[in-house]
Amino acid sequence: MSTLPLHQLIVAIKGAGEMASAVAWRLYMARIRRIIMLEVEFPLAVRREVSFCEAVHEGRKVVEGVEAVRVKGVEEVRAVWGTERIAVVVDPTWSVLPELGPHVVVDAILAKRNLGTTLQEAPLVIGLGPGFVAGSDVHMVIETNRGHNLGRIITSGSAEPNTGVPGTIAGYAAERVLRAPCDGVFRGLRTIGDRIRKGEVVGEVEGKPIQAEIDGVLRGLIRSGTYVRQGLKLGDIDPRGEVDYCATISDKARAIAGSVLEAILRVYNV
């Protein structure tokens, strides 16, 4: 591996949703700031207040004091780095990678399967969650399943299989997640940070209401006007009732992000 100074590392992160953004934020705070995030044209992030993919729609997004901006092309990416900001590019096929020549690629899409990431994309390739095999298609895998092994760095083999069950918060798991009742365009009726009561209608898809199953704070909600598929996660109600949690990185995301930072240091801190 290169003995390049850590602050000169180029890190490409696939995705710019909640977990990807936590990784970018953690690296930025550790002064690894030449970061590019590769997103799709219509991101499906739920926890939008802590997701840099909002820059795709708004042009910029600040998460816990760190700013990301949407840019086009490698020249604009480098210009943004010169201003100490994170670059977000709409590039679902990751076409900028060969020209950019990243030292690290992090697949943080969380698709539960590998959408095409390979060992050849960078000297260090890291995959988050199930769908990757360390030593085969990535160099390291980070465990994303809540529990004893959360954040574990795997250098041979895979993460735990997808359970399909959301993590438990204050005794609630599946009940806290809002899902699309059918295919169609989602229309939100409430706003992130709102206090929600059980039975309240939070939004609708093609006229079919989406009701809260528990009391709490609406911690995340997909963008209104987004086309969704039946069963897609649309929102997240936090039963703890802390409005401040809506705009701050979660414990799980911080743990995973810290492990990505450790993985990079294992290789490049020489």
HELIX and SHEET records of a PDB file:
HELIX    1   1 LEU A    6  GLN A    8  5                                   3    
HELIX    2   2 GLU A   18  MET A   29  1                                  12    
HELIX    3   3 ARG A   48  VAL A   50  5                                   3    
HELIX    4   4 GLU A   54  GLU A   58  1                                   5    
HELIX    5   5 GLY A   73  TRP A   81  1                                   9    
HELIX    6   6 LEU A   97  LEU A  100  1                                   4    
HELIX    7   7 LEU A  119  GLU A  121  5                                   3    
HELIX    8   8 ALA A  174  ARG A  176  5                                   3    
HELIX    9   9 VAL A  243  ALA A  247  5                                   5    
HELIX   10  10 ASP A  251  TYR A  268  1                                  18    
SHEET    1   A 9 ARG A  60  VAL A  63  0                                        
SHEET    2   A 9 VAL A  66  ARG A  70 -1                                        
SHEET    3   A 9 ILE A  86  VAL A  90  1                                        
SHEET    4   A 9 ARG A  34  GLU A  39  1                                        
SHEET    5   A 9 ILE A  10  LYS A  14  1                                        
SHEET    6   A 9 VAL A 104  ASP A 107  1                                        
SHEET    7   A 9 LEU A 124  LEU A 128  1                                        
SHEET    8   A 9 MET A 140  ILE A 142  1                                        
SHEET    9   A 9 ILE A 153  ILE A 154 -1                                        
SHEET    1   B 4 VAL A 177  ARG A 179  0                                        
SHEET    2   B 4 LYS A 233  ASP A 238 -1                                        
SHEET    3   B 4 GLY A 216  LEU A 221 -1                                        
SHEET    4   B 4 ARG A 195  ILE A 196 -1                                        
SHEET    1   C 4 LYS A 208  GLN A 211  0                                        
SHEET    2   C 4 VAL A 201  VAL A 205 -1                                        
SHEET    3   C 4 GLY A 184  GLY A 188 -1                                        
SHEET    4   C 4 TYR A 227  VAL A 228 -1                                        
END                                                                             
